[in-house]
Amino acid sequence: MGLDVHARSVVACAIDTVTGELTRSRLTPQQADVLDWLGRLPGPVAVAYEAGPTGFGLARALSAARVRCEVLAPSRLQRPAAERVKTDARDALHLGVIVIPEGVGAVKGGISAGC
């Protein structure tokens, strides 16, 4: 699952690895809202989001809930060349696709990669 995290909203995109079904939602940035949405998805769940000014609080909350989380360095993410329009939904989908194979460019800062 990919999260495009901002101070005022979180765009979430979950990918069912069995069926390929996409589930998208716009959430509040409250950790409880994100965890509630994750709890309604079929498990196991893995999450990725870009490191940024929102910090590692969400990663810590996900770790405490036993959700695998990768906080990725934006400089390590390669965007498809044909993708000229950047949107929150596309960013969330891109991060969701990246988190399926483990450990792509995780930040090793305030929390261990692969929390």
N, C-alpha and C positions, 0 to 999 in steps of 0.2 A: 504494500500500500504506500502511496506517495502522498505527502502533505506539502502544500505550499503555504508556509506559515508567515503571517503578517501580524502586526500589532492589533489590528481590528477584525481580522477574519482568518480562517483556515479553510483552504480548499482541499478536500480529500478525494482521492481516487483509489478505489480498491479493485484489484484484479484477481478474479477467481482462477487459480492456476490449473484447475481441472476443466472448467467449461470455457474460460476466456471471457466470461461476463464482466463488464465494467459497472461499478457502482460509484456514483459521484455525489458529493454533498458539499454545501458551504456551511461551515460551523463557526461558532464563536471561538475566540482564542482561549477560552477557559479550558483548563486541562480536564476537568470533569466531563465537559461536553465531548471532547475528543475521545476520552476513555469510554464513555457511554456508547458512542457511535461504533467504536471498535468492538465493544462487547456484543453488539448485535450482528457482527459479521461471523461467518463460519471460520473456525480456526484451523490450524494455527495462523496467527497474523504476524507479519513482519512489516516494519514501518521505516521509511526514509524521508528525511527532510534536509534542506540546505542549511548549513550553519549561517547564522546571521545575527542581527541585533536583538532578536528575541531570546537569545541565550540557550542554555541547556536545561532549563526548568522542565520543559515538556519531555525531553529525553529522560530526565530523572524520574518523572512521574510514570512514563512508559516502562522504564526498567523496574520500578517498584511494583508495577502491575504484571511483571513477568512477560512483557511484550518485547520481542527482539527489535531493536531500534538502531539505525545507522544515521548519524549526523554527517552529512557529506560536505566536503569542501567545494564551493561553487566553482573554483578554478579548475577542479579535476573533472567536471562534468562536460561531456561533449554533446553538443546539440546537433541534431540532424541539419545538414546544410540547407535543405529545402524548407525548413521551418523558419520563415521570416517574421511571422507574427507571434510575439510572445504573450501568452495569456496564463493566468493562474491555473486554469484547468489543464492546459498542455503541460505546464511545469509539473503539476501533481501526477499526471499520467506518466511523464518521463521518469520521474523519481520512483514511481511504482514499478515500472519495468526494470529499473536498475536494481532495486532491492531484491528481486527474485534470485539472481545469483549473488551469493553473500560477499560482502566486504569490498565494494568498489569505492576507493577514495575516501574512506571514513576519516573524520577528524579525531585525533587522539589528544583531546584537551581536557576540559572539565569533567569528562565522563569517558569511560573506556569505550572504544569502538565495539560495536556488536553488543550494546547494552542489552 
